Structures are given as C-alpha cells and as structure tokens.
Amino acid sequence: MISEEEVWELQAFCGNAREVQQGGEALVYLEGLRLPPDRQPPEVDAVLCLHSREGYSTRLYLGERVAGPGLNWTTVYLLDRQWHTWSWQGVSANQRPAQVLAAHLKALQ
C-alpha cells in the first residue's frame, strides 16, 4: 500500500495516480503519465508495479508503445487490457514510488 504523500509525489508525473488491485496484487494506475520530451505519444495511461514481477524488481507498463529508442518491447494483460513494457533491469523497489517511476522513464529518454 502506498501512502497519500507517495500518491501526491507521483502526481507530479501524471494527471492522477491511484492504487488498484488485481488478484490481490497492488499496482499503481497512472492516468495521463507525461513522457520525456519528443516521445510520441507525449502522454499515456500507465501501471507501475512496485514489487517483483516477471523476473524484474519493478515494472512500468504503458497503455501504448512509445516511438523512440530501440527497446525490447513486449505486451502483457493487466486490469482487463493490454499494456506495453520493455526490458529494463535494475530499478529497485527499495525507494519511493516516484523514484521508481523516474528510473523507468530514463529508458525512454
């Protein structure tokens, strides 16, 4: 569970952030996540996973695949829809959620 303060910190990156549950797993839904400059689309809905999943310490899932750097993209189904993610290791869950998000967004710069 993330605190209200952590939700507020995440909202610096998006229009709205809220914790959601899927199968007993806590995820953070990020509505209108603003992507780094010059990325298309400029913003997308996203899901941030703050715990180990699919062999990664943390994961960021985007509602659309982002044009830009040559990342190893894959798709998954969460919250009754398809999400896009890429291979990006080394983002520890032992930091604040906004720091986890910022570390994942570095891959898109």
N, CA, C and O atoms as a GROMACS GRO file, in nm:
protein
  436
    1MET      N    1   0.084  -0.118   0.000
    1MET     CA    2   0.000   0.000   0.000
    1MET      C    3   0.089   0.124   0.000
    1MET      O    4   0.186   0.132   0.075
    2ILE      N    5   0.054   0.221  -0.085
    2ILE     CA    6   0.132   0.344  -0.088
    2ILE      C    7   0.057   0.452  -0.010
    2ILE      O    8  -0.065   0.452  -0.002
    3SER      N    9   0.135   0.543   0.045
    3SER     CA   10   0.077   0.649   0.128
    3SER      C   11   0.018   0.761   0.041
    3SER      O   12   0.046   0.770  -0.078
    4GLU      N   13  -0.062   0.846   0.104
    4GLU     CA   14  -0.116   0.963   0.034
    4GLU      C   15  -0.005   1.054  -0.014
    4GLU      O   16  -0.014   1.111  -0.122
    5GLU      N   17   0.100   1.068   0.066
    5GLU     CA   18   0.215   1.151   0.027
    5GLU      C   19   0.282   1.094  -0.098
    5GLU      O   20   0.322   1.169  -0.187
    6GLU      N   21   0.296   0.961  -0.105
    6GLU     CA   22   0.358   0.898  -0.222
    6GLU      C   23   0.270   0.914  -0.346
    6GLU      O   24   0.321   0.933  -0.456
    7VAL      N   25   0.139   0.907  -0.329
    7VAL     CA   26   0.047   0.931  -0.440
    7VAL      C   27   0.064   1.075  -0.489
    7VAL      O   28   0.071   1.099  -0.610
    8TRP      N   29   0.072   1.169  -0.398
    8TRP     CA   30   0.091   1.310  -0.434
    8TRP      C   31   0.221   1.328  -0.512
    8TRP      O   32   0.224   1.401  -0.612
    9GLU      N   33   0.328   1.263  -0.469
    9GLU     CA   34   0.458   1.272  -0.540
    9GLU      C   35   0.445   1.218  -0.682
    9GLU      O   36   0.503   1.275  -0.775
   10LEU      N   37   0.372   1.110  -0.700
   10LEU     CA   38   0.354   1.052  -0.833
   10LEU      C   39   0.274   1.144  -0.924
   10LEU      O   40   0.295   1.145  -1.046
   11GLN      N   41   0.183   1.223  -0.867
   11GLN     CA   42   0.101   1.311  -0.949
   11GLN      C   43   0.181   1.424  -1.012
   11GLN      O   44   0.128   1.497  -1.096
   12ALA      N   45   0.306   1.441  -0.974
   12ALA     CA   46   0.394   1.536  -1.043
   12ALA      C   47   0.425   1.486  -1.185
   12ALA      O   48   0.466   1.564  -1.271
   13PHE      N   49   0.406   1.355  -1.208
   13PHE     CA   50   0.435   1.293  -1.338
   13PHE      C   51   0.310   1.270  -1.422
   13PHE      O   52   0.321   1.241  -1.541
   14CYS      N   53   0.191   1.282  -1.362
   14CYS     CA   54   0.070   1.244  -1.433
   14CYS      C   55  -0.050   1.323  -1.382
   14CYS      O   56  -0.040   1.398  -1.284
   15GLY      N   57  -0.163   1.306  -1.447
   15GLY     CA   58  -0.284   1.375  -1.406
   15GLY      C   59  -0.344   1.320  -1.278
   15GLY      O   60  -0.397   1.395  -1.197
   16ASN      N   61  -0.334   1.189  -1.260
   16ASN     CA   62  -0.391   1.125  -1.143
   16ASN      C   63  -0.318   0.994  -1.118
   16ASN      O   64  -0.281   0.923  -1.212
   17ALA      N   65  -0.299   0.961  -0.992
   17ALA     CA   66  -0.238   0.834  -0.954
   17ALA      C   67  -0.324   0.772  -0.845
   17ALA      O   68  -0.372   0.841  -0.755
   18ARG      N   69  -0.343   0.641  -0.855
   18ARG     CA   70  -0.420   0.572  -0.751
   18ARG      C   71  -0.378   0.426  -0.747
   18ARG      O   72  -0.337   0.368  -0.847
   19GLU      N   73  -0.389   0.368  -0.629
   19GLU     CA   74  -0.358   0.228  -0.612
   19GLU      C   75  -0.477   0.145  -0.656
   19GLU      O   76  -0.592   0.178  -0.626
   20VAL      N   77  -0.450   0.037  -0.729
   20VAL     CA   78  -0.552  -0.056  -0.773
   20VAL      C   79  -0.507  -0.198  -0.738
   20VAL      O   80  -0.390  -0.221  -0.711
   21GLN      N   81  -0.600  -0.290  -0.738
   21GLN     CA   82  -0.571  -0.429  -0.705
   21GLN      C   83  -0.606  -0.518  -0.823
   21GLN      O   84  -0.706  -0.497  -0.891
   22GLN      N   85  -0.523  -0.618  -0.844
   22GLN     CA   86  -0.555  -0.723  -0.940
   22GLN      C   87  -0.511  -0.855  -0.879
   22GLN      O   88  -0.392  -0.878  -0.858
   23GLY      N   89  -0.605  -0.941  -0.851
   23GLY     CA   90  -0.573  -1.072  -0.795
   23GLY      C   91  -0.492  -1.063  -0.666
   23GLY      O   92  -0.402  -1.144  -0.645
   24GLY      N   93  -0.524  -0.967  -0.582
   24GLY     CA   94  -0.452  -0.949  -0.456
   24GLY      C   95  -0.319  -0.879  -0.470
   24GLY      O   96  -0.246  -0.864  -0.371
   25GLU      N   97  -0.286  -0.836  -0.590
   25GLU     CA   98  -0.160  -0.768  -0.617
   25GLU      C   99  -0.184  -0.617  -0.627
   25GLU      O  100  -0.271  -0.573  -0.702
   26ALA      N  101  -0.108  -0.539  -0.551
   26ALA     CA  102  -0.123  -0.393  -0.555
   26ALA      C  103  -0.042  -0.335  -0.672
   26ALA      O  104   0.075  -0.367  -0.690
   27LEU      N  105  -0.108  -0.251  -0.749
   27LEU     CA  106  -0.046  -0.180  -0.861
   27LEU      C  107  -0.082  -0.033  -0.849
   27LEU      O  108  -0.176   0.002  -0.778
   28VAL      N  109  -0.009   0.053  -0.917
   28VAL     CA  110  -0.040   0.196  -0.917
   28VAL      C  111  -0.080   0.235  -1.059
   28VAL      O  112  -0.001   0.223  -1.153
   29TYR      N  113  -0.204   0.283  -1.073
   29TYR     CA  114  -0.254   0.328  -1.202
   29TYR      C  115  -0.219   0.476  -1.216
   29TYR      O  116  -0.251   0.558  -1.130
   30LEU      N  117  -0.152   0.510  -1.327
   30LEU     CA  118  -0.108   0.647  -1.354
   30LEU      C  119  -0.184   0.698  -1.476
   30LEU      O  120  -0.154   0.659  -1.589
   31GLU      N  121  -0.279   0.783  -1.453
   31GLU     CA  122  -0.361   0.838  -1.561
   31GLU      C  123  -0.290   0.957  -1.625
   31GLU      O  124  -0.255   1.052  -1.555
   32GLY      N  125  -0.270   0.952  -1.756
   32GLY     CA  126  -0.208   1.063  -1.827
   32GLY      C  127  -0.062   1.084  -1.790
   32GLY      O  128  -0.020   1.198  -1.770
   33LEU      N  129   0.016   0.976  -1.781
   33LEU     CA  130   0.158   0.987  -1.750
   33LEU      C  131   0.229   1.066  -1.859
   33LEU      O  132   0.221   1.031  -1.977
   34ARG      N  133   0.298   1.172  -1.820
   34ARG     CA  134   0.372   1.254  -1.915
   34ARG      C  135   0.507   1.187  -1.943
   34ARG      O  136   0.582   1.156  -1.851
   35LEU      N  137   0.535   1.167  -2.071
   35LEU     CA  138   0.659   1.101  -2.111
   35LEU      C  139   0.768   1.203  -2.137
   35LEU      O  140   0.740   1.322  -2.150
   36PRO      N  141   0.894   1.158  -2.144
   36PRO     CA  142   1.004   1.251  -2.172
   36PRO      C  143   0.980   1.328  -2.302
   36PRO      O  144   0.909   1.280  -2.391
   37PRO      N  145   1.039   1.447  -2.314
   37PRO     CA  146   1.020   1.530  -2.434
   37PRO      C  147   1.051   1.454  -2.562
   37PRO      O  148   1.137   1.366  -2.565
   38ASP      N  149   0.980   1.488  -2.667
   38ASP     CA  150   0.999   1.434  -2.801
   38ASP      C  151   0.956   1.288  -2.815
   38ASP      O  152   0.991   1.225  -2.915
   39ARG      N  153   0.882   1.235  -2.721
   39ARG     CA  154   0.830   1.098  -2.732
   39ARG      C  155   0.686   1.105  -2.781
   39ARG      O  156   0.612   1.196  -2.745
   40GLN      N  157   0.650   1.009  -2.862
   40GLN     CA  158   0.514   1.002  -2.915
   40GLN      C  159   0.452   0.870  -2.875
   40GLN      O  160   0.511   0.764  -2.898
   41PRO      N  161   0.337   0.873  -2.815
   41PRO     CA  162   0.260   0.991  -2.776
   41PRO      C  163   0.325   1.063  -2.659
   41PRO      O  164   0.408   1.004  -2.589
   42PRO      N  165   0.290   1.190  -2.636
   42PRO     CA  166   0.351   1.265  -2.526
   42PRO      C  167   0.303   1.222  -2.388
   42PRO      O  168   0.371   1.247  -2.289
   43GLU      N  169   0.186   1.158  -2.382
   43GLU     CA  170   0.138   1.104  -2.254
   43GLU      C  171   0.052   0.982  -2.279
   43GLU      O  172  -0.014   0.969  -2.381
   44VAL      N  173   0.055   0.892  -2.181
   44VAL     CA  174  -0.020   0.767  -2.188
   44VAL      C  175  -0.066   0.729  -2.048
   44VAL      O  176  -0.009   0.775  -1.949
   45ASP      N  177  -0.167   0.646  -2.040
   45ASP     CA  178  -0.200   0.584  -1.912
   45ASP      C  179  -0.096   0.477  -1.887
   45ASP      O  180  -0.043   0.418  -1.981
   46ALA      N  181  -0.067   0.451  -1.761
   46ALA     CA  182   0.038   0.354  -1.727
   46ALA      C  183   0.005   0.284  -1.596
   46ALA      O  184  -0.080   0.328  -1.519
   47VAL      N  185   0.073   0.173  -1.573
   47VAL     CA  186   0.061   0.098  -1.449
   47VAL      C  187   0.203   0.075  -1.397
   47VAL      O  188   0.291   0.028  -1.470
   48LEU      N  189   0.224   0.109  -1.272
   48LEU     CA  190   0.353   0.091  -1.207
   48LEU      C  191   0.342  -0.024  -1.108
   48LEU      O  192   0.254  -0.024  -1.021
   49CYS      N  193   0.430  -0.120  -1.122
   49CYS     CA  194   0.434  -0.235  -1.031
   49CYS      C  195   0.556  -0.216  -0.941
   49CYS      O  196   0.669  -0.211  -0.990
   50LEU      N  197   0.534  -0.204  -0.811
   50LEU     CA  198   0.641  -0.172  -0.716
   50LEU      C  199   0.698  -0.295  -0.646
   50LEU      O  200   0.761  -0.284  -0.541
   51HIS      N  201   0.677  -0.411  -0.704
   51HIS     CA  202   0.730  -0.535  -0.648
   51HIS      C  203   0.774  -0.627  -0.762
   51HIS      O  204   0.747  -0.600  -0.879
   52SER      N  205   0.840  -0.732  -0.727
   52SER     CA  206   0.895  -0.826  -0.825
   52SER      C  207   0.785  -0.885  -0.912
   52SER      O  208   0.681  -0.930  -0.863
   53ARG      N  209   0.810  -0.883  -1.043
   53ARG     CA  210   0.713  -0.937  -1.140
   53ARG      C  211   0.788  -0.972  -1.267
   53ARG      O  212   0.868  -0.893  -1.316
   54GLU      N  213   0.763  -1.091  -1.320
   54GLU     CA  214   0.821  -1.133  -1.448
   54GLU      C  215   0.973  -1.129  -1.448
   54GLU      O  216   1.035  -1.105  -1.552
   55GLY      N  217   1.034  -1.153  -1.332
   55GLY     CA  218   1.180  -1.154  -1.324
   55GLY      C  219   1.244  -1.016  -1.310
   55GLY      O  220   1.366  -1.005  -1.317
   56TYR      N  221   1.164  -0.912  -1.289
   56TYR     CA  222   1.213  -0.776  -1.271
   56TYR      C  223   1.178  -0.729  -1.130
   56TYR      O  224   1.076  -0.769  -1.074
   57SER      N  225   1.263  -0.644  -1.072
   57SER     CA  226   1.237  -0.592  -0.937
   57SER      C  227   1.113  -0.505  -0.934
   57SER      O  228   1.035  -0.510  -0.838
   58THR      N  229   1.093  -0.425  -1.037
   58THR     CA  230   0.977  -0.337  -1.055
   58THR      C  231   0.949  -0.331  -1.205
   58THR      O  232   1.034  -0.366  -1.286
   59ARG      N  233   0.828  -0.286  -1.241
   59ARG     CA  234   0.793  -0.276  -1.383
   59ARG      C  235   0.705  -0.154  -1.406
   59ARG      O  236   0.629  -0.112  -1.319
   60LEU      N  237   0.718  -0.098  -1.526
   60LEU     CA  238   0.629   0.008  -1.572
   60LEU      C  239   0.564  -0.040  -1.701
   60LEU      O  240   0.632  -0.083  -1.794
   61TYR      N  241   0.431  -0.033  -1.705
   61TYR     CA  242   0.353  -0.075  -1.821
   61TYR      C  243   0.284   0.049  -1.879
   61TYR      O  244   0.228   0.129  -1.806
   62LEU      N  245   0.290   0.063  -2.011
   62LEU     CA  246   0.230   0.178  -2.079
   62LEU      C  247   0.111   0.134  -2.162
   62LEU      O  248   0.109   0.024  -2.217
   63GLY      N  249   0.012   0.221  -2.171
   63GLY     CA  250  -0.108   0.192  -2.250
   63GLY      C  251  -0.082   0.187  -2.399
   63GLY      O  252  -0.159   0.128  -2.473
   64GLU      N  253   0.026   0.250  -2.444
   64GLU     CA  254   0.066   0.248  -2.585
   64GLU      C  255   0.216   0.231  -2.593
   64GLU      O  256   0.290   0.275  -2.505
   65ARG      N  257   0.260   0.168  -2.700
   65ARG     CA  258   0.404   0.158  -2.725
   65ARG      C  259   0.455   0.295  -2.766
   65ARG      O  260   0.390   0.366  -2.843
   66VAL      N  261   0.570   0.332  -2.716
   66VAL     CA  262   0.627   0.465  -2.738
   66VAL      C  263   0.729   0.461  -2.852
   66VAL      O  264   0.817   0.375  -2.854
   67ALA      N  265   0.715   0.553  -2.945
   67ALA     CA  266   0.814   0.565  -3.052
   67ALA      C  267   0.941   0.624  -2.993
   67ALA      O  268   0.935   0.715  -2.910
   68GLY      N  269   1.052   0.574  -3.034
   68GLY     CA  270   1.178   0.629  -2.982
   68GLY      C  271   1.286   0.524  -2.977
   68GLY      O  272   1.307   0.450  -3.073
   69PRO      N  273   1.355   0.518  -2.864
   69PRO     CA  274   1.471   0.430  -2.855
   69PRO      C  275   1.436   0.284  -2.883
   69PRO      O  276   1.324   0.240  -2.858
   70GLY      N  277   1.533   0.210  -2.935
   70GLY     CA  278   1.512   0.070  -2.969
   70GLY      C  279   1.510  -0.020  -2.846
   70GLY      O  280   1.611  -0.082  -2.813
   71LEU      N  281   1.397  -0.025  -2.780
   71LEU     CA  282   1.383  -0.108  -2.662
   71LEU      C  283   1.321  -0.242  -2.699
   71LEU      O  284   1.254  -0.254  -2.802
   72ASN      N  285   1.343  -0.340  -2.615
   72ASN     CA  286   1.290  -0.474  -2.634
   72ASN      C  287   1.148  -0.479  -2.578
   72ASN      O  288   1.129  -0.513  -2.461
   73TRP      N  289   1.047  -0.446  -2.660
   73TRP     CA  290   0.909  -0.433  -2.616
   73TRP      C  291   0.838  -0.567  -2.610
   73TRP      O  292   0.868  -0.658  -2.686
   74THR      N  293   0.744  -0.578  -2.518
   74THR     CA  294   0.656  -0.693  -2.506
   74THR      C  295   0.521  -0.643  -2.456
   74THR      O  296   0.510  -0.529  -2.411
   75THR      N  297   0.420  -0.726  -2.464
   75THR     CA  298   0.287  -0.688  -2.415
   75THR      C  299   0.242  -0.786  -2.307
   75THR      O  300   0.278  -0.904  -2.308
   76VAL      N  301   0.161  -0.735  -2.215
   76VAL     CA  302   0.102  -0.816  -2.109
   76VAL      C  303  -0.043  -0.770  -2.092
   76VAL      O  304  -0.081  -0.662  -2.136
   77TYR      N  305  -0.123  -0.853  -2.026
   77TYR     CA  306  -0.260  -0.817  -1.993
   77TYR      C  307  -0.271  -0.796  -1.843
   77TYR      O  308  -0.242  -0.886  -1.764
   78LEU      N  309  -0.312  -0.677  -1.805
   78LEU     CA  310  -0.337  -0.639  -1.666
   78LEU      C  311  -0.464  -0.555  -1.664
   78LEU      O  312  -0.493  -0.483  -1.759
   79LEU      N  313  -0.538  -0.564  -1.557
   79LEU     CA  314  -0.656  -0.479  -1.538
   79LEU      C  315  -0.747  -0.481  -1.661
   79LEU      O  316  -0.801  -0.378  -1.701
   80ASP      N  317  -0.762  -0.600  -1.718
   80ASP     CA  318  -0.853  -0.622  -1.832
   80ASP      C  319  -0.816  -0.547  -1.959
   80ASP      O  320  -0.903  -0.514  -2.040
   81ARG      N  321  -0.686  -0.520  -1.977
   81ARG     CA  322  -0.645  -0.459  -2.104
   81ARG      C  323  -0.500  -0.491  -2.133
   81ARG      O  324  -0.427  -0.540  -2.047
   82GLN      N  325  -0.458  -0.461  -2.253
   82GLN     CA  326  -0.321  -0.485  -2.296
   82GLN      C  327  -0.233  -0.367  -2.260
   82GLN      O  328  -0.273  -0.251  -2.276
   83TRP      N  329  -0.112  -0.396  -2.210
   83TRP     CA  330  -0.014  -0.294  -2.175
   83TRP      C  331   0.119  -0.329  -2.242
   83TRP      O  332   0.147  -0.445  -2.270
   84HIS      N  333   0.200  -0.228  -2.266
   84HIS     CA  334   0.331  -0.245  -2.330
   84HIS      C  335   0.440  -0.216  -2.227
   84HIS      O  336   0.429  -0.124  -2.146
   85THR      N  337   0.544  -0.297  -2.232
   85THR     CA  338   0.658  -0.276  -2.143
   85THR      C  339   0.785  -0.318  -2.216
   85THR      O  340   0.778  -0.376  -2.324
   86TRP      N  341   0.898  -0.289  -2.158
   86TRP     CA  342   1.026  -0.318  -2.220
   86TRP      C  343   1.119  -0.380  -2.117
   86TRP      O  344   1.092  -0.376  -1.997
   87SER      N  345   1.227  -0.435  -2.166
   87SER     CA  346   1.326  -0.496  -2.079
   87SER      C  347   1.412  -0.385  -2.019
   87SER      O  348   1.489  -0.319  -2.091
   88TRP      N  349   1.400  -0.364  -1.888
   88TRP     CA  350   1.473  -0.258  -1.819
   88TRP      C  351   1.497  -0.305  -1.677
   88TRP      O  352   1.409  -0.296  -1.592
   89GLN      N  353   1.617  -0.355  -1.652
   89GLN     CA  354   1.652  -0.414  -1.522
   89GLN      C  355   1.712  -0.311  -1.426
   89GLN      O  356   1.753  -0.202  -1.466
   90GLY      N  357   1.715  -0.349  -1.300
   90GLY     CA  358   1.791  -0.274  -1.201
   90GLY      C  359   1.718  -0.161  -1.132
   90GLY      O  360   1.782  -0.079  -1.066
   91VAL      N  361   1.586  -0.153  -1.145
   91VAL     CA  362   1.512  -0.049  -1.074
   91VAL      C  363   1.458  -0.110  -0.946
   91VAL      O  364   1.359  -0.183  -0.946
   92SER      N  365   1.525  -0.081  -0.838
   92SER     CA  366   1.494  -0.140  -0.708
   92SER      C  367   1.363  -0.088  -0.652
   92SER      O  368   1.326   0.028  -0.672
   93ALA      N  369   1.294  -0.175  -0.580
   93ALA     CA  370   1.172  -0.136  -0.511
   93ALA      C  371   1.202  -0.068  -0.378
   93ALA      O  372   1.111  -0.021  -0.310
   94ASN      N  373   1.328  -0.062  -0.339
   94ASN     CA  374   1.368  -0.003  -0.210
   94ASN      C  375   1.388   0.148  -0.221
   94ASN      O  376   1.487   0.202  -0.172
   95GLN      N  377   1.293   0.215  -0.285
   95GLN     CA  378   1.294   0.361  -0.296
   95GLN      C  379   1.149   0.406  -0.308
   95GLN      O  380   1.058   0.325  -0.321
   96ARG      N  381   1.129   0.536  -0.302
   96ARG     CA  382   0.993   0.589  -0.310
   96ARG      C  383   0.935   0.563  -0.449
   96ARG      O  384   1.010   0.560  -0.547
   97PRO      N  385   0.803   0.544  -0.459
   97PRO     CA  386   0.741   0.515  -0.589
   97PRO      C  387   0.777   0.617  -0.698
   97PRO      O  388   0.798   0.578  -0.813
   98ALA      N  389   0.783   0.745  -0.665
   98ALA     CA  390   0.820   0.846  -0.765
   98ALA      C  391   0.962   0.825  -0.816
   98ALA      O  392   0.991   0.852  -0.933
   99GLN      N  393   1.051   0.777  -0.731
   99GLN     CA  394   1.188   0.748  -0.772
   99GLN      C  395   1.192   0.626  -0.864
   99GLN      O  396   1.267   0.623  -0.961
  100VAL      N  397   1.110   0.525  -0.832
  100VAL     CA  398   1.100   0.407  -0.918
  100VAL      C  399   1.050   0.448  -1.056
  100VAL      O  400   1.106   0.407  -1.158
  101LEU      N  401   0.945   0.529  -1.060
  101LEU     CA  402   0.890   0.576  -1.186
  101LEU      C  403   0.993   0.655  -1.266
  101LEU      O  404   1.010   0.630  -1.385
  102ALA      N  405   1.062   0.747  -1.203
  102ALA     CA  406   1.163   0.828  -1.272
  102ALA      C  407   1.272   0.739  -1.330
  102ALA      O  408   1.320   0.764  -1.441
  103ALA      N  409   1.313   0.636  -1.258
  103ALA     CA  410   1.417   0.545  -1.308
  103ALA      C  411   1.370   0.469  -1.432
  103ALA      O  412   1.447   0.449  -1.525
  104HIS      N  413   1.244   0.427  -1.433
  104HIS     CA  414   1.191   0.360  -1.553
  104HIS      C  415   1.181   0.456  -1.671
  104HIS      O  416   1.209   0.417  -1.784
  105LEU      N  417   1.142   0.579  -1.646
  105LEU     CA  418   1.128   0.676  -1.755
  105LEU      C  419   1.262   0.712  -1.819
  105LEU      O  420   1.265   0.757  -1.934
  106LYS      N  421   1.373   0.693  -1.747
  106LYS     CA  422   1.506   0.720  -1.805
  106LYS      C  423   1.532   0.637  -1.929
  106LYS      O  424   1.604   0.680  -2.019
  107ALA      N  425   1.474   0.518  -1.934
  107ALA     CA  426   1.492   0.432  -2.052
  107ALA      C  427   1.432   0.493  -2.177
  107ALA      O  428   1.471   0.458  -2.288
  108LEU      N  429   1.338   0.584  -2.161
  108LEU     CA  430   1.269   0.645  -2.275
  108LEU      C  431   1.332   0.776  -2.320
  108LEU      O  432   1.284   0.838  -2.415
  109GLN      N  433   1.436   0.818  -2.254
  109GLN     CA  434   1.498   0.947  -2.290
  109GLN      C  435   1.590   0.934  -2.407
  109GLN      O  436   1.650   1.032  -2.450
   0.00000   0.00000   0.00000
